[in-house]
């Protein structure tokens, strides 16, 4: 089975609960279910070989056009339908109809003139939160077990840690997974002033790309950088300048704490509940989806029957 698919189901449930207040898919309205189905379809289509071409066509357009606009249309309809449902409930009032999800907060927000946010802006915020808030986490789960099933000693140690409640080792395991296979391999920053980098001077206004993947494999920072060794993080607080799976600086991922909480819970429960077969298959190659680096086969694992 592909752990990316399982991870996606779990993390999508979490983010749909936080963003839309949908605690149980069985209790979701038709519009809320349509948001979930359209989101999954969008992610599946984003791995199609033509997806990169579609993105390039839209690279300089402030609004989606062409094929991308057509693909997004069902998702937009579903999101606007959910917003309309909530307005009928009175979720845009001061009490938010008793709800505490992010959609309710956005609908109750007012600008400096006291006007509510337009539906289009609420849609943009919701789409960003849902996409950024679950896909990276689900693929981190997949990469973690892609690495573990190729490192039997680390896998056995991880199972022992999960079943004995050794949270420090699980944290180290997740950090090592994100170091070895960062889901977002590169970040970009527009320089607001001239910047000296060694013998080079880069002028303001330039957009500089920083490779998180290469940073995480510098031998002077991480001895034996291609070894999968969670113990390098035991008893060590990772430096934000050396370990950057969530980016860095003032634009570091706002959802980092939520992502880490999800990863600890999901990885621990898989280790506790399921025995996995080890494999001598080659490492899964990375496949790019939008700005993320995902396992080419979704983090394939084989579950064994419990004794």
C-alpha positions in Angstrom: 0.0 0.0 0.0 1.1 3.6 -0.6 1.4 5.4 2.7 1.1 8.8 1.0 -2.6 7.9 0.3 -3.3 6.8 3.8 -1.4 9.8 5.2 -3.5 12.1 2.9 -6.7 10.7 4.3 -5.6 11.3 7.9 -4.1 14.8 7.4 -7.0 15.9 5.2 -9.4 14.9 8.0 -7.4 17.0 10.5 -7.1 20.1 8.3 -10.8 19.9 7.2 -11.7 19.8 10.9 -9.6 22.9 11.7 -10.5 24.9 8.6 -14.2 23.9 8.1 -15.1 22.4 11.4 -16.0 19.1 9.8 -15.3 16.6 12.6 -16.8 13.6 10.9 -17.1 13.0 7.2 -20.3 11.1 7.8 -21.9 14.3 9.2 -20.6 16.6 6.4 -23.0 18.4 4.1 -23.0 17.7 0.4 -21.0 20.9 -0.2 -18.5 20.0 2.5 -18.1 16.5 1.0 -17.6 18.1 -2.4 -14.8 20.2 -1.1 -13.0 17.1 0.1 -13.6 15.2 -3.1 -12.5 18.1 -5.3 -9.4 18.7 -3.3 -8.3 15.0 -3.7 -9.0 15.2 -7.4 -6.9 18.4 -7.7 -4.0 16.8 -6.0 -4.2 13.7 -8.2 -4.2 15.8 -11.3 -1.3 17.8 -10.1 1.0 14.7 -10.6 0.0 14.4 -14.2 3.0 14.9 -16.7 1.2 17.9 -18.2 0.7 19.6 -14.8 4.0 21.4 -15.0 3.1 22.9 -18.4 -0.3 24.0 -17.0 1.6 25.7 -14.1 4.0 27.5 -16.5 1.1 28.8 -18.6 -0.3 30.4 -15.4 3.0 31.5 -13.9 2.5 35.2 -14.6 -1.3 35.3 -14.4 -2.9 36.7 -11.2 -5.9 34.5 -11.9 -6.1 30.9 -13.1 -6.8 30.5 -16.8 -7.2 27.7 -19.4 -7.0 24.2 -18.1 -6.2 25.2 -14.5 -9.3 27.4 -14.4 -11.4 24.4 -15.6 -9.8 22.1 -13.0 -10.4 24.5 -10.2 -14.0 25.2 -11.1 -15.6 22.3 -9.2 -13.5 23.1 -6.1 -14.5 26.8 -6.3 -18.2 25.9 -6.6 -17.9 23.6 -3.5 -16.1 26.2 -1.4 -18.6 29.0 -2.3 -21.4 26.6 -1.5 -20.0 26.0 1.9 -19.6 29.7 2.5 -23.2 30.3 1.5 -24.4 27.5 3.8 -22.6 29.1 6.7 -24.0 32.6 5.9 -27.5 31.0 6.1 -26.5 29.6 9.5 -25.4 33.0 10.7 -21.7 32.1 10.9 -20.7 35.6 9.8 -22.1 37.1 12.9 -20.3 38.0 16.1 -20.9 34.6 17.7 -20.2 32.6 14.5 -23.2 30.4 15.2 -21.3 28.7 17.9 -18.5 27.5 15.7 -14.7 28.0 16.2 -13.2 26.8 12.9 -11.1 29.0 10.6 -13.9 29.6 8.1 -16.1 31.0 10.8 -13.3 33.3 12.0 -12.7 34.6 8.4 -16.4 35.2 7.8 -16.7 37.2 11.0 -13.6 39.3 10.3 -14.0 42.9 9.3 -11.6 45.3 7.6 -10.8 48.8 8.9 -14.0 50.1 7.4 -16.1 47.5 9.0 -16.8 45.6 5.8 -16.6 41.8 5.7 -14.1 39.9 3.6 -15.3 39.2 0.1 -16.1 35.5 -0.7 -13.2 35.4 -3.2 -10.7 36.4 -0.5 -12.1 33.9 1.9 -11.9 31.2 -0.8 -8.2 32.1 -1.4 -7.4 31.8 2.3 -9.2 28.5 2.7 -7.6 26.9 -0.4 -4.1 28.0 0.7 -4.7 26.6 4.3 -6.1 23.3 3.1 -3.5 22.6 0.4 -0.5 23.7 2.5 -1.9 22.2 5.7 -2.1 18.6 4.7 -0.2 17.6 1.6 3.2 18.2 3.0 2.5 16.3 6.2 1.1 13.3 4.4 4.1 13.1 2.2 6.4 13.4 5.3 4.7 10.3 6.7 5.3 8.5 3.4 9.0 9.5 3.2 9.5 8.4 6.9 8.4 4.9 6.2 10.1 4.8 2.8 13.4 5.4 4.7 12.5 3.1 7.7 11.7 0.0 5.5 15.2 0.3 4.0 16.9 0.6 7.3 16.0 -2.4 9.5 18.0 -1.4 12.5 16.4 2.0 12.6 13.0 0.5 12.1 13.4 -1.9 15.0 14.6 0.9 17.3 11.7 3.1 16.2 9.1 0.4 16.9 10.6 0.0 20.4 10.5 3.7 21.0 6.8 4.0 19.8 5.7 1.1 22.0 7.6 2.2 25.1 6.6 5.8 24.8 10.1 7.2 24.0 8.9 10.5 22.5 12.4 11.8 22.2 13.4 9.1 19.7 10.2 9.6 17.7 11.0 13.3 17.5 14.5 12.5 16.4 13.2 10.1 13.8 10.9 12.7 12.3 13.7 15.3 12.2 16.0 12.9 10.4 13.3 12.0 7.9 12.7 15.7 7.2 16.4 16.2 6.9 16.9 13.3 4.5 13.8 13.9 2.4 12.5 17.5 2.9 9.1 17.7 1.3 9.7 21.3 0.2 13.3 21.1 -1.3 13.8 24.8 -2.0 12.6 28.2 -0.8 12.7 31.5 -2.6 13.3 35.0 -1.2 13.3 38.4 -2.9 16.3 40.3 -1.7 15.4 43.7 -0.2 19.1 44.8 -0.1 22.4 43.8 -1.7 23.6 40.5 -0.2 27.2 39.2 0.0 27.5 35.5 -0.3 31.2 34.5 -0.1 33.0 36.3 -2.9 29.7 37.2 -4.7 27.4 40.2 -4.3 23.8 39.6 -5.3 21.9 42.8 -6.0 18.6 43.8 -4.3 15.5 42.8 -6.2 16.9 39.4 -7.2 14.9 36.4 -6.3 17.4 33.9 -4.6 16.6 30.2 -4.3 17.9 28.4 -1.3 18.2 24.6 -1.6 17.0 23.0 1.6 17.9 19.6 0.2 21.5 20.5 -0.4 21.8 22.3 3.0 20.6 19.1 4.7 23.3 17.0 3.0 26.3 19.2 3.8 28.9 17.0 5.3 30.3 19.7 7.5 26.9 20.1 9.1 25.8 16.4 9.1 28.6 13.8 9.1 27.6 10.8 6.8 24.8 12.9 5.3 23.4 10.1 3.2 23.0 7.7 6.2 19.6 7.6 7.8 20.5 8.1 11.5 17.9 9.6 13.8 20.4 9.4 16.7 22.1 12.5 15.3 19.2 14.4 16.7 18.9 12.7 20.1 19.5 15.2 22.9 20.1 18.0 20.3 17.9 20.9 19.6 18.1 21.4 15.8 19.4 24.7 14.7 16.9 26.6 12.6 19.9 27.6 10.3 20.8 23.9 9.7 17.5 22.1 9.7 14.9 23.9 7.6 12.1 21.5 6.5 9.6 24.3 7.2 11.7 27.1 5.7 13.2 29.8 7.8 13.1 33.4 9.0 9.9 35.4 9.3 8.3 33.4 6.5 8.8 30.0 8.2 5.7 27.8 7.8 3.0 28.9 10.2 1.7 25.4 10.5 4.9 23.8 11.6 3.7 23.1 15.2 0.5 21.4 13.8 2.5 19.4 11.3 4.9 18.1 13.9 2.0 17.2 16.2 0.3 15.3 13.4 3.6 13.5 12.4 4.3 12.4 16.0 0.8 11.0 16.3 0.5 9.3 12.9 4.0 7.9 12.8 3.8 6.6 16.4 0.4 4.9 15.7 1.6 3.2 12.5 4.7 1.9 14.4 2.5 0.6 17.2 -0.3 -0.9 15.3 1.3 -2.4 12.1 4.4 -4.6 11.4 6.0 -3.7 8.1 8.2 -5.8 5.9 11.7 -4.6 5.1 12.8 -4.2 1.5 16.0 -4.1 -0.5 14.3 -2.3 -3.4 16.1 0.9 -4.6 15.1 4.1 -2.8 12.0 5.7 -4.3 13.0 8.6 -6.5 11.5 12.0 -5.8 8.7 13.3 -7.9 7.8 16.9 -7.9 4.3 18.1 -7.3 3.9 21.9 -7.3 6.5 23.0 -4.8 6.7 19.6 -3.0 9.0 16.6 -3.4 7.0 13.4 -3.0 7.9 9.7 -3.2 7.5 8.5 -6.8 5.5 5.5 -5.8 3.8 7.1 -2.8 5.9 5.4 -0.1 5.0 1.8 -0.9 5.1 -0.5 2.1 4.0 -4.1 2.8 2.1 -4.7 6.0 2.5 -8.1 7.8 0.0 -10.1 9.7 0.3 -9.7 13.5 1.4 -12.7 15.4 
